[in-house]
Amino acid sequence: MQSRLSGFYKQSPAERVQTLQEEAGLDAPIGAITEESLARASAEMISENVIGTISYPVSVATNFRVDGVDRLVPMAIEETSVVAAASLGAKLARECGGFETTTTGPYMIAQIQVTDIDAPHHAATAIRGATDELIARANEQDPVLVEHGGGCEDIEVRTLSTREGPMVVVHLLVDVQDAMGGNAVNTMAEAVAPQIADLTGGDIGLRILSNLADSRLVRARCRVPPAALDRSETDLTGPQIRDRIVEAWAFATADPYRAVTHNKGIMNGIDAVTTATMNDWRAIEAGAHGYAATGGITGGDGYGPLTAYEVADNGDLLATIELPVQIGTVGGATQTHPAAEQALAVLDVDSADELARVLGAVGLAQNLAGLRALVSEGIQRGHMKLHAENVAVQAGAPPELVEEIAAQLVAEDSVRQDRAEELLAEYDVK
Ligand code: MEV
């Protein structure tokens, strides 16, 4: 498999499918992604009161090299420029070998809330004393997970002071292996709760996972020589763009209004891969922003960015990302939805851990390319071609004229419907 597919963006969708199968060495047929792949019958197995399905464009981002392996990355997203930016960011990182990643392991947290506690520290100590029994009870719930090397490995006990009085919160730390893990850990939390009630004499409240999955982190990094950042269209040199990227990041470290948008750009890419693989993007979003609220990568006060930009001794731009990624390659819709299966085949990942690493790389590539555009020509120019095509269609251009009219609108720097209508009138097709 190789992810550097020259001219891929110029091909038709059908040609791209062909390229993926031939040049990218993809064995599995990938028709399902490009078709209406989910019959109503199976949609009914995924959700309730189903009346149909909805489609997103599914694209493939190129140029990714993650831990020395080329990856083609399927992305399902409705927003213009995201896939192009991810591919560009990956190309910049590729100059110095691509992305290097690490993960902390697939540990999810399940919380058990205990209320009506008079002596929380006494209760907490009782729970800690029963750690082995609680872990054993939790693991009885999922022998298959345990057989595959996963399962509950530890518990943590916290005491909280709340407006409703003191509470004890028990965390189960569960290695969920290749699953997103929500069902597994929720079942465990419910199973151990009665024992915790007996140990503490308190009342059991919630028994549910935490999406602040800070024991399930991915970290990715790459370096980019300043020459690669050069934008010939602008007056800025590569080193100037590099320094402006670092400044843009510093802005995000100091201002939550900026940091949220900075992180939104990162999540553009991560959500698109999450959607293509039919994972729970809400969990990943919640986890990412929750992690950012604890300071993000810098661990500073308040909400912060999930990436960092620094300059190496030799002048290279050093880019780093860190965020929780609750992603699975087994279970849920990842296996019941045919398009998800196909997306995983394109990614060619063997485990949720590998997929998490790709997601880290995608988030970083997305942010890198976005910042590079923002500090130089701005992002609107990149949006213009597709936007102009939309304007041409809205003005009534027939398919054979859309590209031509759009190109003219861009060339005139007047991407407006009234101008598109004038141009169309000249063709006498309105
Ligand atoms: C747009 O969807 C994402 C950006 O706003 C991200 C950013 O500002 O860094 C371009």
Residues whose N, C-alpha, C, O or C-beta is under 5 A from the ligand:
A	BS01	MEV	T261 H262 G265 G370
